[in-house]
Amino acid sequence: MSVVSIARLRRVACAVGVLVLFASGQAFAQASAASPPAGQPQTDPQQIREELNRLRAEFEAIRESYGARLSALEAKLGGGQTTGTAAAPTPGAPPAPGAPPTADVPAGAAGAGGPQSPLPVYGSTSASSKIFNPDIAVIGNFLTATGRNTVEPLPGFELREAEVSLQAVVDPYARADFFLAATPGGLEVEEGYVTFSSLPGGLLAKVGQMKEQFGKVNTLHAHTLPWADTPLVMRNLLGGEEGLSDAGMSVSKLVLNPWFFLEATGEVYRGSSGVFEASKPGHVSWLGRIRGYRDLTEGTNLDIGASVTRGYNELGSDFTTRLIGVDATFRYRPLRRAIYRRFVGRSELMWSRREQEDGTVPAFGMYVSGEYQFARRWFGGIRYDRSERAFDASLVDKGPSFVLTFWPSEFSQIRGQVRRTRYAEGVTANEALFQFLFSIGAHGAHVF
């Protein structure tokens, strides 16, 4: 018999008493107010009083009986908890044969208030033990390369990056994300920012070290790319594989309507990342981006964006670099076979306007790629790159790549890539890359 059952018995006893009193009162009122028919003797008030006294005596007997039974049950429960002879029932398990029915109550509720009663536990023990700890994950990116490349040689075996992520909700109005990247060149903060999601006007703000929202590939971490390397346009026009990443502030606004999703973003940075190199504290760089997203059918959607950024380059305060980019992503994933078939087509076009001593150098670069899932865990893809160099637009690098990816699980990937690159120096490089990605811990989602 649980505490809830005892409380129910008490409520039943009180209800019975109230009904008895109410019935006796009604009988007395009816007997007093009714007039007997002619020829019959009137009701004796003394008989009515005797009847009421009898009902009260019966009610007292019932109350004493229930009180004795409740006292016996409470004593039995108290003795079982003190001596430990009665095992606590498992929540959700059927009662033992011959045992009284029990009700499901929170852990620690039975015997609450007693000197030896356990404290109540709200939620699971594991959740309460990490309430002040962020979600931690480690992702390894191991790369092997074979072939011949005299322009951009890669080591045969390399732990290209080990990313440690620390992510948690700060309060109901903000969350923090930190990504530490350990590479052969050292340890650095790849990203570390706080996001304020409840600002007036529906604005969303980020402050800290971030990847600038220029295009698509620039916003992605190395382990989220669909290839083992980065496109040539990233290395030629955005300053390297790391791209544009700097300390600053970002503010964006979402516009939702029945036809499409629209996001406008404005950012201001310190001005020292990728192709930018601020020579004075006030030489900041700025960025503007607009992105549109629309579902074409229940299984397809289209994502289009345009970006522009400007900052000072390493030549001094009289020279700037301006970048313009247009990106498009098409996704197809049929609902009925979503785990077996999907297709993603991507493309980015970038224009660079770099000021230097001999004038402004206009350079253009692009890539186009497609990835298709042809089995439960298998993906195949192709990519074509073509990019001029930011310092000299007459130098053009280009070439195709073929990719095959196998997902043993959602926590690991094995990828093979064959690429053929024809550099502007007249050198042709043929390489085979093998990438192994593995993850431990709870890693949050990146930019979609």
C-alpha positions as a Markdown table, in Angstrom:
| # | Residue | x | y | z |
|---|---|---|---|---|
| 1 | Met | 0.0 | 0.0 | 0.0 |
| 2 | Ser | 1.6 | 3.3 | -1.1 |
| 3 | Val | 1.2 | 6.8 | 0.3 |
| 4 | Val | -1.1 | 7.6 | -2.6 |
| 5 | Ser | -3.5 | 4.7 | -1.7 |
| 6 | Ile | -3.6 | 5.8 | 2.0 |
| 7 | Ala | -4.5 | 9.3 | 0.9 |
| 8 | Arg | -7.3 | 7.8 | -1.3 |
| 9 | Leu | -8.7 | 5.9 | 1.7 |
| 10 | Arg | -8.8 | 9.0 | 3.8 |
| 11 | Arg | -10.6 | 10.9 | 1.1 |
| 12 | Val | -13.2 | 8.0 | 0.8 |
| 13 | Ala | -13.8 | 8.1 | 4.6 |
| 14 | Cys | -14.4 | 11.8 | 4.5 |
| 15 | Ala | -16.7 | 11.5 | 1.6 |
| 16 | Val | -18.8 | 8.8 | 3.3 |
| 17 | Gly | -19.1 | 11.0 | 6.4 |
| 18 | Val | -20.2 | 14.0 | 4.4 |
| 19 | Leu | -22.8 | 11.8 | 2.6 |
| 20 | Val | -24.2 | 10.5 | 5.9 |
| 21 | Leu | -24.5 | 13.9 | 7.5 |
| 22 | Phe | -26.1 | 15.3 | 4.3 |
| 23 | Ala | -28.6 | 12.4 | 4.2 |
| 24 | Ser | -29.5 | 12.8 | 7.9 |
| 25 | Gly | -29.9 | 16.6 | 7.5 |
| 26 | Gln | -32.2 | 16.1 | 4.6 |
| 27 | Ala | -34.3 | 13.5 | 6.4 |
| 28 | Phe | -34.6 | 15.9 | 9.4 |
| 29 | Ala | -35.6 | 18.8 | 7.2 |
| 30 | Gln | -38.2 | 16.7 | 5.3 |
| 31 | Ala | -39.6 | 15.3 | 8.5 |
| 32 | Ser | -39.9 | 18.7 | 10.1 |
| 33 | Ala | -41.5 | 20.5 | 7.2 |
| 34 | Ala | -43.9 | 17.8 | 5.9 |
| 35 | Ser | -47.5 | 17.9 | 7.2 |
| 36 | Pro | -49.0 | 14.5 | 7.9 |
| 37 | Pro | -52.3 | 13.6 | 6.2 |
| 38 | Ala | -55.5 | 13.9 | 8.0 |
| 39 | Gly | -56.3 | 11.1 | 10.3 |
| 40 | Gln | -52.7 | 10.1 | 10.9 |
| 41 | Pro | -50.7 | 10.9 | 14.1 |
| 42 | Gln | -47.9 | 13.5 | 13.8 |
| 43 | Thr | -44.2 | 12.4 | 13.9 |
| 44 | Asp | -42.7 | 12.6 | 17.3 |
| 45 | Pro | -39.7 | 14.9 | 17.5 |
| 46 | Gln | -38.1 | 12.6 | 20.0 |
| 47 | Gln | -38.1 | 9.8 | 17.5 |
| 48 | Ile | -36.3 | 12.1 | 15.0 |
| 49 | Arg | -33.6 | 13.0 | 17.5 |
| 50 | Glu | -33.1 | 9.3 | 18.3 |
| 51 | Glu | -32.7 | 8.5 | 14.6 |
| 52 | Leu | -30.1 | 11.2 | 14.2 |
| 53 | Asn | -28.2 | 10.0 | 17.2 |
| 54 | Arg | -28.2 | 6.5 | 15.8 |
| 55 | Leu | -26.8 | 7.8 | 12.4 |
| 56 | Arg | -24.1 | 9.8 | 14.2 |
| 57 | Ala | -23.1 | 6.7 | 16.2 |
| 58 | Glu | -22.8 | 4.7 | 13.0 |
| 59 | Phe | -20.7 | 7.3 | 11.4 |
| 60 | Glu | -18.3 | 7.5 | 14.4 |
| 61 | Ala | -17.9 | 3.7 | 14.3 |
| 62 | Ile | -17.0 | 3.8 | 10.5 |
| 63 | Arg | -14.5 | 6.6 | 11.0 |
| 64 | Glu | -12.8 | 4.8 | 13.9 |
| 65 | Ser | -12.6 | 1.6 | 11.8 |
| 66 | Tyr | -11.0 | 3.5 | 8.9 |
| 67 | Gly | -8.7 | 5.3 | 11.3 |
| 68 | Ala | -7.5 | 2.0 | 12.8 |
| 69 | Arg | -6.9 | 0.4 | 9.4 |
| 70 | Leu | -4.9 | 3.5 | 8.2 |
| 71 | Ser | -2.8 | 3.5 | 11.4 |
| 72 | Ala | -2.0 | -0.1 | 10.9 |
| 73 | Leu | -1.0 | 0.4 | 7.2 |
| 74 | Glu | 1.2 | 3.4 | 8.1 |
| 75 | Ala | 3.0 | 1.5 | 10.8 |
| 76 | Lys | 3.6 | -1.4 | 8.4 |
| 77 | Leu | 5.0 | 0.9 | 5.7 |
| 78 | Gly | 7.2 | 2.7 | 8.2 |
| 79 | Gly | 8.5 | -0.6 | 9.6 |
| 80 | Gly | 9.3 | -1.8 | 6.1 |
| 81 | Gln | 11.3 | 1.3 | 5.2 |
| 82 | Thr | 13.2 | 1.3 | 8.5 |
| 83 | Thr | 14.2 | -2.4 | 8.5 |
| 84 | Gly | 14.7 | -2.6 | 4.7 |
| 85 | Thr | 12.8 | -6.0 | 4.5 |
| 86 | Ala | 10.4 | -4.8 | 1.9 |
| 87 | Ala | 12.0 | -4.2 | -1.5 |
| 88 | Ala | 10.9 | -1.1 | -3.4 |
| 89 | Pro | 8.9 | -1.9 | -6.5 |
| 90 | Thr | 10.4 | -1.2 | -9.9 |
| 91 | Pro | 8.6 | 1.7 | -11.6 |
| 92 | Gly | 6.3 | 0.2 | -14.3 |
| 93 | Ala | 6.6 | -3.4 | -13.0 |
| 94 | Pro | 3.5 | -5.4 | -12.0 |
| 95 | Pro | 2.9 | -5.8 | -8.2 |
| 96 | Ala | 4.0 | -9.0 | -6.5 |
| 97 | Pro | 1.3 | -11.7 | -6.0 |
| 98 | Gly | -0.8 | -10.9 | -3.0 |
| 99 | Ala | 0.6 | -7.4 | -2.7 |
| 100 | Pro | -1.8 | -4.4 | -2.6 |
| 101 | Pro | -2.0 | -2.3 | -5.8 |
| 102 | Thr | 0.4 | 0.6 | -6.0 |
| 103 | Ala | 0.5 | 3.8 | -7.9 |
| 104 | Asp | 3.5 | 5.2 | -9.7 |
| 105 | Val | 5.0 | 8.0 | -7.7 |
| 106 | Pro | 8.3 | 10.0 | -8.3 |
| 107 | Ala | 11.4 | 8.6 | -6.8 |
| 108 | Gly | 11.9 | 9.8 | -3.2 |
| 109 | Ala | 8.2 | 10.6 | -2.7 |
| 110 | Ala | 7.4 | 7.7 | -0.4 |
| 111 | Gly | 8.3 | 8.5 | 3.2 |
| 112 | Ala | 9.2 | 12.1 | 2.3 |
| 113 | Gly | 9.8 | 14.1 | 5.4 |
| 114 | Gly | 11.1 | 11.1 | 7.5 |
| 115 | Pro | 14.5 | 11.3 | 9.0 |
| 116 | Gln | 15.8 | 8.4 | 6.8 |
| 117 | Ser | 13.8 | 9.2 | 3.6 |
| 118 | Pro | 15.9 | 9.8 | 0.4 |
| 119 | Leu | 15.9 | 13.2 | -1.2 |
| 120 | Pro | 13.7 | 13.5 | -4.3 |
| 121 | Val | 15.4 | 13.2 | -7.6 |
| 122 | Tyr | 14.0 | 15.3 | -10.5 |
| 123 | Gly | 15.3 | 14.0 | -13.8 |
| 124 | Ser | 17.9 | 11.4 | -14.5 |
| 125 | Thr | 21.2 | 11.2 | -12.6 |
| 126 | Ser | 23.3 | 11.6 | -15.7 |
| 127 | Ala | 21.5 | 14.8 | -16.8 |
| 128 | Ser | 22.0 | 16.4 | -13.4 |
| 129 | Ser | 25.6 | 15.4 | -13.2 |
| 130 | Lys | 26.5 | 17.3 | -16.4 |
| 131 | Ile | 24.2 | 20.3 | -16.0 |
| 132 | Phe | 27.2 | 22.7 | -15.8 |
| 133 | Asn | 29.3 | 20.9 | -18.5 |
| 134 | Pro | 29.1 | 21.6 | -22.2 |
| 135 | Asp | 28.7 | 19.0 | -24.9 |
| 136 | Ile | 32.2 | 17.9 | -25.9 |
| 137 | Ala | 33.3 | 16.1 | -29.1 |
| 138 | Val | 36.5 | 15.3 | -30.9 |
| 139 | Ile | 36.7 | 14.8 | -34.6 |
| 140 | Gly | 39.8 | 13.4 | -36.3 |
| 141 | Asn | 40.7 | 14.1 | -39.9 |
| 142 | Phe | 43.4 | 11.7 | -41.2 |
| 143 | Leu | 44.6 | 12.1 | -44.7 |
| 144 | Thr | 47.0 | 10.0 | -46.9 |
| 145 | Ala | 48.2 | 11.1 | -50.3 |
| 146 | Thr | 50.0 | 9.3 | -53.1 |
| 147 | Gly | 51.1 | 10.5 | -56.6 |
| 148 | Arg | 53.2 | 13.4 | -57.8 |
| 149 | Asn | 52.6 | 17.1 | -57.2 |
| 150 | Thr | 55.5 | 19.5 | -57.3 |
| 151 | Val | 53.4 | 22.7 | -56.9 |
| 152 | Glu | 51.3 | 21.7 | -53.8 |
| 153 | Pro | 52.9 | 18.6 | -52.4 |
| 154 | Leu | 51.1 | 16.7 | -49.6 |
| 155 | Pro | 52.7 | 14.4 | -47.0 |
| 156 | Gly | 52.1 | 10.7 | -47.3 |
| 157 | Phe | 50.4 | 10.4 | -43.9 |
| 158 | Glu | 49.1 | 13.2 | -41.8 |
| 159 | Leu | 46.6 | 13.9 | -39.1 |
| 160 | Arg | 45.3 | 16.9 | -40.9 |
| 161 | Glu | 43.2 | 18.2 | -38.1 |
| 162 | Ala | 41.8 | 17.2 | -34.8 |
| 163 | Glu | 38.8 | 19.4 | -33.9 |
| 164 | Val | 37.5 | 19.7 | -30.4 |
| 165 | Ser | 34.1 | 21.2 | -29.9 |
| 166 | Leu | 32.6 | 22.7 | -26.8 |
| 167 | Gln | 29.0 | 23.7 | -27.1 |
| 168 | Ala | 26.3 | 24.6 | -24.5 |
| 169 | Val | 23.3 | 26.8 | -23.9 |
| 170 | Val | 24.4 | 29.8 | -21.8 |
| 171 | Asp | 20.9 | 30.8 | -20.7 |
| 172 | Pro | 17.4 | 30.9 | -22.4 |
| 173 | Tyr | 18.6 | 33.8 | -24.6 |
| 174 | Ala | 22.1 | 32.7 | -25.7 |
| 175 | Arg | 24.3 | 29.8 | -26.6 |
| 176 | Ala | 28.1 | 29.4 | -26.9 |
| 177 | Asp | 30.1 | 27.4 | -29.5 |
| 178 | Phe | 33.9 | 26.8 | -29.4 |
| 179 | Phe | 35.9 | 24.8 | -32.0 |
| 180 | Leu | 39.6 | 24.2 | -31.3 |
| 181 | Ala | 41.6 | 22.9 | -34.2 |
| 182 | Ala | 44.9 | 21.1 | -33.7 |
| 183 | Thr | 46.9 | 20.9 | -36.9 |
| 184 | Pro | 50.5 | 20.2 | -37.7 |
| 185 | Gly | 51.0 | 24.0 | -37.5 |
| 186 | Gly | 49.8 | 24.2 | -33.9 |
| 187 | Leu | 46.6 | 24.7 | -31.9 |
| 188 | Glu | 44.2 | 27.5 | -32.8 |
| 189 | Val | 40.7 | 28.7 | -32.2 |
| 190 | Glu | 38.9 | 27.9 | -35.4 |
| 191 | Glu | 35.7 | 29.4 | -34.1 |
| 192 | Gly | 34.6 | 30.6 | -30.7 |
| 193 | Tyr | 31.5 | 32.8 | -30.5 |
| 194 | Val | 28.3 | 33.4 | -28.6 |
| 195 | Thr | 24.9 | 33.6 | -30.3 |
| 196 | Phe | 22.1 | 35.8 | -29.1 |
| 197 | Ser | 18.8 | 34.5 | -30.4 |
| 198 | Ser | 16.2 | 36.7 | -28.6 |
| 199 | Leu | 17.0 | 40.2 | -29.7 |
| 200 | Pro | 14.4 | 42.8 | -30.5 |
| 201 | Gly | 13.0 | 42.8 | -34.0 |
| 202 | Gly | 13.7 | 39.1 | -34.6 |
| 203 | Leu | 17.5 | 39.7 | -35.0 |
| 204 | Leu | 20.1 | 37.1 | -34.4 |
| 205 | Ala | 23.6 | 38.2 | -33.4 |
| 206 | Lys | 27.0 | 36.4 | -33.1 |
| 207 | Val | 30.1 | 37.8 | -31.5 |
| 208 | Gly | 33.5 | 36.2 | -31.4 |
| 209 | Gln | 35.9 | 34.4 | -33.7 |
| 210 | Met | 33.9 | 33.1 | -36.7 |
| 211 | Lys | 34.0 | 31.9 | -40.3 |
| 212 | Glu | 32.8 | 34.7 | -42.4 |
| 213 | Gln | 29.5 | 34.1 | -44.2 |
| 214 | Phe | 31.0 | 34.3 | -47.6 |
| 215 | Gly | 29.6 | 31.7 | -50.0 |
| 216 | Lys | 29.2 | 28.1 | -49.0 |
| 217 | Val | 32.5 | 26.3 | -48.8 |
| 218 | Asn | 34.1 | 29.1 | -46.7 |
| 219 | Thr | 31.5 | 28.5 | -43.9 |
| 220 | Leu | 32.1 | 24.7 | -43.7 |
| 221 | His | 34.6 | 23.0 | -41.4 |
| 222 | Ala | 37.0 | 20.5 | -43.0 |
| 223 | His | 35.2 | 17.4 | -41.8 |
| 224 | Thr | 31.8 | 18.6 | -43.2 |
| 225 | Leu | 33.1 | 19.0 | -46.8 |
| 226 | Pro | 32.0 | 16.4 | -49.4 |
| 227 | Trp | 35.6 | 16.1 | -50.6 |
| 228 | Ala | 39.0 | 15.3 | -49.1 |
| 229 | Asp | 40.4 | 18.7 | -50.2 |
| 230 | Thr | 39.1 | 22.2 | -50.9 |
| 231 | Pro | 38.4 | 23.7 | -54.4 |
| 232 | Leu | 41.1 | 25.6 | -56.2 |
| 233 | Val | 39.1 | 28.8 | -55.9 |
| 234 | Met | 39.4 | 28.7 | -52.1 |
| 235 | Arg | 43.1 | 28.5 | -52.3 |
| 236 | Asn | 43.6 | 31.1 | -55.1 |
| 237 | Leu | 41.1 | 33.8 | -54.2 |
| 238 | Leu | 40.3 | 33.4 | -50.5 |
| 239 | Gly | 43.8 | 33.0 | -49.2 |
| 240 | Gly | 44.1 | 29.3 | -48.5 |
| 241 | Glu | 42.2 | 26.3 | -47.3 |
| 242 | Glu | 41.2 | 28.0 | -44.1 |
| 243 | Gly | 39.4 | 30.8 | -46.1 |
| 244 | Leu | 38.0 | 33.9 | -44.4 |
| 245 | Ser | 37.9 | 33.5 | -40.6 |
| 246 | Asp | 38.3 | 36.5 | -38.2 |
| 247 | Ala | 37.1 | 38.1 | -35.0 |
| 248 | Gly | 34.1 | 40.3 | -35.3 |
| 249 | Met | 30.3 | 40.6 | -35.1 |
| 250 | Ser | 27.5 | 39.3 | -37.2 |
| 251 | Val | 23.8 | 40.3 | -37.3 |
| 252 | Ser | 21.2 | 38.6 | -39.4 |
| 253 | Lys | 17.5 | 38.8 | -40.0 |
| 254 | Leu | 15.2 | 36.1 | -41.2 |
| 255 | Val | 12.2 | 36.7 | -43.4 |
| 256 | Leu | 9.6 | 33.9 | -43.7 |
| 257 | Asn | 6.7 | 33.8 | -46.1 |
| 258 | Pro | 4.7 | 31.1 | -48.0 |
| 259 | Trp | 6.9 | 31.3 | -51.0 |
| 260 | Phe | 10.5 | 31.3 | -49.8 |
| 261 | Phe | 12.9 | 31.7 | -46.9 |
| 262 | Leu | 15.1 | 34.8 | -47.0 |
| 263 | Glu | 18.1 | 35.7 | -44.7 |
| 264 | Ala | 20.0 | 39.0 | -44.8 |
| 265 | Thr | 23.4 | 39.1 | -42.9 |
| 266 | Gly | 25.7 | 42.0 | -42.1 |
| 267 | Glu | 29.2 | 41.5 | -40.6 |
| 268 | Val | 32.1 | 43.6 | -39.4 |
| 269 | Tyr | 35.5 | 42.0 | -38.7 |
| 270 | Arg | 38.9 | 43.0 | -37.5 |
| 271 | Gly | 40.3 | 42.8 | -41.0 |
| 272 | Ser | 43.1 | 40.3 | -40.7 |
| 273 | Ser | 42.1 | 37.0 | -42.4 |
| 274 | Gly | 42.7 | 35.3 | -45.6 |
| 275 | Val | 43.3 | 38.0 | -48.2 |
| 276 | Phe | 42.9 | 40.8 | -45.7 |
| 277 | Glu | 45.6 | 42.3 | -43.6 |
| 278 | Ala | 44.7 | 45.4 | -41.6 |
| 279 | Ser | 47.7 | 47.7 | -41.0 |
| 280 | Lys | 45.9 | 50.0 | -38.6 |
| 281 | Pro | 43.3 | 49.2 | -35.8 |
| 282 | Gly | 40.5 | 51.0 | -37.7 |
| 283 | His | 41.0 | 49.1 | -40.9 |
| 284 | Val | 38.1 | 46.7 | -40.5 |
| 285 | Ser | 36.6 | 44.6 | -43.1 |
| 286 | Trp | 32.9 | 44.3 | -43.7 |
| 287 | Leu | 30.6 | 41.7 | -45.4 |
| 288 | Gly | 27.1 | 41.5 | -46.6 |
| 289 | Arg | 25.2 | 38.5 | -47.7 |
| 290 | Ile | 21.7 | 37.6 | -48.8 |
| 291 | Arg | 20.4 | 34.0 | -49.0 |
| 292 | Gly | 17.2 | 32.6 | -50.4 |
| 293 | Tyr | 15.8 | 29.1 | -49.8 |
| 294 | Arg | 12.8 | 27.5 | -51.4 |
| 295 | Asp | 11.3 | 24.0 | -51.5 |
| 296 | Leu | 10.5 | 23.1 | -55.1 |
| 297 | Thr | 8.7 | 19.8 | -54.4 |
| 298 | Glu | 8.4 | 17.6 | -51.3 |
| 299 | Gly | 11.8 | 16.0 | -52.2 |
| 300 | Thr | 13.7 | 18.9 | -53.8 |
| 301 | Asn | 14.9 | 22.4 | -52.7 |
| 302 | Leu | 17.0 | 25.2 | -54.0 |
| 303 | Asp | 19.4 | 27.4 | -52.0 |
| 304 | Ile | 20.9 | 30.5 | -53.7 |
| 305 | Gly | 23.1 | 33.2 | -52.1 |
| 306 | Ala | 25.1 | 36.3 | -53.0 |
| 307 | Ser | 28.0 | 37.7 | -50.9 |
| 308 | Val | 30.3 | 40.7 | -51.0 |
| 309 | Thr | 33.2 | 41.7 | -48.7 |
| 310 | Arg | 35.9 | 44.3 | -48.7 |
| 311 | Gly | 39.0 | 45.0 | -46.7 |
| 312 | Tyr | 42.6 | 46.2 | -46.8 |
| 313 | Asn | 45.3 | 43.8 | -48.1 |
| 314 | Glu | 48.9 | 43.3 | -47.0 |
| 315 | Leu | 50.2 | 46.1 | -49.3 |
| 316 | Gly | 49.1 | 48.9 | -46.9 |
| 317 | Ser | 46.3 | 51.4 | -46.2 |
| 318 | Asp | 46.0 | 52.5 | -49.8 |
| 319 | Phe | 45.2 | 49.1 | -51.2 |
| 320 | Thr | 42.0 | 47.1 | -50.8 |
| 321 | Thr | 40.6 | 43.8 | -52.0 |
| 322 | Arg | 37.0 | 43.3 | -52.8 |
| 323 | Leu | 35.4 | 39.9 | -53.2 |
| 324 | Ile | 32.0 | 39.0 | -54.8 |
| 325 | Gly | 30.5 | 35.6 | -54.7 |
| 326 | Val | 27.4 | 33.8 | -56.0 |
| 327 | Asp | 26.5 | 30.3 | -54.8 |
| 328 | Ala | 23.8 | 27.8 | -55.6 |
| 329 | Thr | 22.9 | 24.4 | -54.0 |
| 330 | Phe | 20.3 | 22.0 | -55.4 |
| 331 | Arg | 19.2 | 19.1 | -53.2 |
| 332 | Tyr | 17.1 | 16.1 | -54.1 |
| 333 | Arg | 16.0 | 13.4 | -51.6 |
| 334 | Pro | 12.9 | 11.4 | -52.3 |
| 335 | Leu | 10.9 | 10.8 | -49.2 |
| 336 | Arg | 10.1 | 7.1 | -49.9 |
| 337 | Arg | 13.8 | 6.2 | -50.4 |
| 338 | Ala | 15.6 | 8.9 | -48.4 |
| 339 | Ile | 18.1 | 6.5 | -46.8 |
| 340 | Tyr | 19.1 | 5.0 | -50.2 |
| 341 | Arg | 19.0 | 7.8 | -52.7 |
| 342 | Arg | 19.9 | 11.5 | -52.7 |
| 343 | Phe | 21.6 | 14.1 | -54.9 |
| 344 | Val | 23.3 | 17.4 | -54.1 |
| 345 | Gly | 24.6 | 19.7 | -56.8 |
| 346 | Arg | 26.8 | 22.7 | -55.8 |
| 347 | Ser | 28.4 | 25.6 | -57.6 |
| 348 | Glu | 30.2 | 28.8 | -56.6 |
| 349 | Leu | 31.4 | 31.7 | -58.7 |
| 350 | Met | 33.8 | 34.2 | -57.2 |
| 351 | Trp | 35.3 | 37.5 | -58.5 |
| 352 | Ser | 38.3 | 39.2 | -56.9 |
| 353 | Arg | 39.3 | 42.8 | -57.3 |
| 354 | Arg | 42.7 | 43.3 | -55.8 |
| 355 | Glu | 44.4 | 46.7 | -55.7 |
| 356 | Gln | 48.2 | 46.6 | -56.0 |
| 357 | Glu | 51.0 | 48.9 | -57.2 |
| 358 | Asp | 50.6 | 48.0 | -60.9 |
| 359 | Gly | 46.8 | 48.5 | -60.8 |
| 360 | Thr | 43.7 | 46.5 | -60.0 |
| 361 | Val | 43.8 | 42.8 | -60.8 |
| 362 | Pro | 40.4 | 41.2 | -61.7 |
| 363 | Ala | 40.4 | 37.5 | -61.1 |
| 364 | Phe | 37.7 | 34.9 | -61.5 |
| 365 | Gly | 37.3 | 31.4 | -60.1 |
| 366 | Met | 34.6 | 28.7 | -59.9 |
| 367 | Tyr | 33.8 | 25.1 | -59.2 |
| 368 | Val | 30.8 | 22.9 | -59.9 |
| 369 | Ser | 30.2 | 19.5 | -58.3 |
| 370 | Gly | 27.6 | 16.8 | -57.8 |
| 371 | Glu | 27.3 | 14.0 | -55.2 |
| 372 | Tyr | 24.9 | 11.1 | -55.6 |
| 373 | Gln | 24.0 | 8.4 | -53.1 |
| 374 | Phe | 23.6 | 5.1 | -55.0 |
| 375 | Ala | 23.4 | 2.7 | -52.0 |
| 376 | Arg | 22.7 | 2.7 | -48.3 |
| 377 | Arg | 26.2 | 3.9 | -47.3 |
| 378 | Trp | 27.8 | 4.7 | -50.6 |
| 379 | Phe | 28.2 | 8.1 | -52.3 |
| 380 | Gly | 29.9 | 9.0 | -55.5 |
| 381 | Gly | 30.8 | 12.5 | -56.8 |
| 382 | Ile | 32.6 | 14.6 | -59.3 |
| 383 | Arg | 34.0 | 18.1 | -59.2 |
| 384 | Tyr | 35.5 | 20.5 | -61.7 |
| 385 | Asp | 37.7 | 23.4 | -60.7 |
| 386 | Arg | 38.9 | 26.5 | -62.6 |
| 387 | Ser | 40.4 | 29.5 | -60.9 |
| 388 | Glu | 42.6 | 32.4 | -61.8 |
| 389 | Arg | 45.1 | 33.6 | -59.2 |
| 390 | Ala | 44.4 | 36.8 | -57.3 |
| 391 | Phe | 47.9 | 38.3 | -57.9 |
| 392 | Asp | 47.9 | 37.6 | -61.7 |
| 393 | Ala | 44.7 | 36.7 | -63.5 |
| 394 | Ser | 46.7 | 35.3 | -66.5 |
| 395 | Leu | 47.7 | 32.3 | -64.3 |
| 396 | Val | 44.9 | 29.7 | -64.4 |
| 397 | Asp | 44.7 | 26.4 | -62.5 |
| 398 | Lys | 42.0 | 23.8 | -63.4 |
| 399 | Gly | 41.2 | 20.2 | -63.2 |
| 400 | Pro | 38.6 | 17.5 | -62.3 |
| 401 | Ser | 38.2 | 15.3 | -59.2 |
| 402 | Phe | 36.4 | 12.0 | -58.6 |
| 403 | Val | 35.2 | 11.1 | -55.1 |
| 404 | Leu | 33.9 | 7.8 | -53.6 |
| 405 | Thr | 32.7 | 7.9 | -49.9 |
| 406 | Phe | 31.7 | 5.0 | -47.6 |
| 407 | Trp | 29.9 | 5.7 | -44.3 |
| 408 | Pro | 30.3 | 2.7 | -41.9 |
| 409 | Ser | 28.1 | 4.7 | -39.5 |
| 410 | Glu | 27.1 | 8.3 | -38.7 |
| 411 | Phe | 30.3 | 8.6 | -36.7 |
| 412 | Ser | 32.9 | 7.8 | -39.3 |
| 413 | Gln | 33.6 | 8.1 | -43.0 |
| 414 | Ile | 36.1 | 6.6 | -45.4 |
| 415 | Arg | 36.7 | 8.6 | -48.6 |
| 416 | Gly | 38.8 | 8.2 | -51.7 |
| 417 | Gln | 39.5 | 11.0 | -54.2 |
| 418 | Val | 41.4 | 11.0 | -57.4 |
| 419 | Arg | 42.3 | 14.5 | -58.8 |
| 420 | Arg | 44.1 | 15.7 | -61.8 |
| 421 | Thr | 45.3 | 19.4 | -61.6 |
| 422 | Arg | 46.8 | 21.3 | -64.5 |
| 423 | Tyr | 48.7 | 24.3 | -62.9 |
| 424 | Ala | 49.5 | 27.5 | -64.6 |
| 425 | Glu | 53.2 | 26.7 | -64.6 |
| 426 | Gly | 52.5 | 23.9 | -67.1 |
| 427 | Val | 52.7 | 21.2 | -64.5 |
| 428 | Thr | 50.1 | 18.4 | -64.3 |
| 429 | Ala | 49.6 | 16.7 | -61.0 |
| 430 | Asn | 47.9 | 13.3 | -60.6 |
| 431 | Glu | 47.1 | 12.3 | -57.1 |
| 432 | Ala | 45.0 | 9.9 | -55.0 |
| 433 | Leu | 43.8 | 11.0 | -51.6 |
| 434 | Phe | 42.4 | 8.8 | -48.9 |
| 435 | Gln | 40.6 | 10.4 | -46.0 |
| 436 | Phe | 39.4 | 8.9 | -42.7 |
| 437 | Leu | 37.0 | 10.8 | -40.5 |
| 438 | Phe | 36.0 | 9.7 | -37.0 |
| 439 | Ser | 34.0 | 11.4 | -34.3 |
| 440 | Ile | 33.5 | 10.8 | -30.5 |
| 441 | Gly | 31.1 | 12.8 | -28.3 |
| 442 | Ala | 28.1 | 14.9 | -29.0 |
| 443 | His | 28.9 | 17.2 | -31.9 |
| 444 | Gly | 26.3 | 19.9 | -32.8 |
| 445 | Ala | 25.1 | 20.7 | -36.3 |
| 446 | His | 27.0 | 23.2 | -38.4 |
| 447 | Val | 25.8 | 25.8 | -40.9 |
| 448 | Phe | 23.3 | 24.2 | -43.3 |
